[in-house]
């Protein structure tokens, strides 16, 4: 089988890398993403490995890159992703990257420090200028503090006493407390005035723009002045010198204006130089980050290798797909050539008894279905993969519960839009996790919508309304001609009965799906319930039987042919003798009985119960002659298959263990269900003879084998009953979806057709909007999610449980590209 039907053959191999070319070879392997490296130094700490110095150097460069990225973010610059994928740098290139990045980081630190210093100095000069301007208004007035917006005269100065001033700015949140403390500490021997600054300025502590408050305090007495300055320092006020004469204040303001102009010019030039440095960072940083990340990944891989005794060669162990061995050798050859080494590196397969990892290559179409299977458990090595079968069965089972032409069409168009625009960057790079989930499963949603349209045509439902594609097979006119329906009878009987036994009333089956006349019948729910219930049972048993048959491929591939007789055959007999017979009864009753003798048709359920009780019911007529003996034989066969299933495999293994060991051509001892298969391609002869597990197979605990088989037998026999009942969810979810759709149409959409005039057309618009929103929210999203979860459970528990172990682990190749296998 191909890779999709069964995981690829994977082998354990050793890489012999020359010390001079090891870096280049690992870089080439990382670009191709072919191998999974194993750690050969598990007991050595990360700080004691050979290339720890190179790893630390890469981490130091990453810290530098983080600083550069933070500076870009503070400047409002967006860092674009790397347009191409540069290769890992060589040692000389790495030194150049380190030097240039550190030089740019140093320049950014110096320029940012100078810019911050210039901004702080410019802010202080502007604050000082505003203080002098506002103080000029206060001190130049003849009346004491009458014109400021918020003057605060705390006391009147005594006559013939020289005044002194303290001026500055304060945070607006601290003004009221500052005033109260000044009054209490200075006992009113001051005059304080407060006014808001005309323009907001940046707060150096928080970086926010606030409107500072300017204060001017006139006082007398040196002790009062010292108290005022101490209080100002406690409140983190910015205090500035305030000249006492008006001429000195004018000269100071003139000097401040010239300094502000000079600083503005210098600051502008500094901003331009900073922008030039940031432009260099924007151009170089994406490439540097990718290169250093690859470089670090290479050294981490080299730390997992071991040196030979001469310490001139590195040895690595890898898991490698067999089909890629030639590509691995070619990558090693190119790596040796690029490094200039005269000795070529090579790869060599080695035998192993370990279970290799699982590798199943997928594409954008099969990835969604494979992820559903992997969520249950990664397939064991070379076990049958359920994903290719789920491509058909999963959307079909979903559609059985979601069957509606209209709803399926909306889902199909939504998925088709995602498929057509799947290469759009806006769709691929969205940050919404829910949207990414829908986008990754776009092909799954596409098939679910297509199958829902198909089942919707079978149910003949489109937004809960039937469509007349073909003429109905029921004739009301013929029934009226052959009956005594009078006007009085029609007036008193709103519902009329169509008798299919009357010639011409029923003209045969509908060409495709359900006849649309059933949507008008009062007993349509009873008819659909019977149809969907039997359909669910039939499809469920077929689905489970198909899962049991898939186990044949596992038994044959792992040379476990005895399980075909001791496990597969009893399982099929048990399933078909009981539940396969139930399917036969359903079809036999559909074929044998028609509308003419439907009233005397026996009940299948009663026959099925009597089958287990070994009795017959006189009131329930048999379906065919000799039905009771046949049912008795089938039950006996089903019961007889249970001890075979329980004891067959343990006794066979016990006999094989007591028998003399075969030669090299002997058959490989089979593995139990749930055990992982070894790498049979690389196993030694002793491993093949002992079942592919080496020395562990010699200590098989037969009590554990019997317990495992007993659990499997009980689980299978009880599961056949419970799983068959579990498939009835197809009937229940289909009925719930149809009824919700009908309720939504009846209670919402039908109200828009009450008036057939212009007013009714206006009312129809909001009614249709509400109907559309509720349809998408309830029937598409909520009901679709419910049907998806139930289909997921049917595949995991009822289908995969019959043949799928899922005890493996994925092959994780060393690759620079995140989607190397996609």
Secondary structure, DSSP 8 states (H G I E B T S, - for coil): --TTTB---EEEEEEEEETTTHHHHHHHHHHHT-EEEE-S-TTS-GGGSTTHHHHHHHHHHHHHHHHHHHHHHHTT------SS------HHHHHHHHHHHHHHHHHHHHHHHHHHHHHHHHHHHHHHHHHHHHHHHHHT-SSTT-SSTEEE------TT---EEEEEEE-GGGHHHHHHHHHHHHTT-EEEEEEE-SS-EE-TTT--EE--EEEEEEE-SHHHHHHHHHHHHHTT-EEE---SSHHHHHHHHHHHHHHHHHHHHHHHHHHHHHHHHHHHHHHHHHHHHHHHHHHHHHHHHHTT-EE-TTSSEEEEEEEEEGGGHHHHHHHHHHHHHHHT-SS--EEEEE---S---B-----TTTHHHHHHHHHH----TT-B-SHHHHHHHHHHHHHHHS--HHHHHHHHHHHHHHHHTTT-HHHHT---HHHHHHHHTHHHHHHHHHHHHHHHHHHT-BTTB---SS--SB-HHHHHHTS---HHHHHH-SS----TTSTTTB-S--SSSS-GGGGG-TTHHHHHHHHHHHHHHHHHHHHHHHHHHHHHHHHHHTT-THHIIIIIHHHHHHHIIIIIHHHHHHHHHHHH--STTGGG---HHHHHHHHHHT---TTS--SSTTHHHHHHHHHHHHHHHHHHHHHHHHHHHHHHHHS----TTS------TT-----TTT--HHHHHTTSSGGGGGG--HHHHHHHHHHHHHHHHHHHHHHHHHTTHHHHHHHHHHHHHHHHHHHTGGGGGS--SHHHHHHHHHHHHHHHHHIIIIIIIIHHHHHHHHHHHIIIIIIGGGT------B-----SSTTTT-
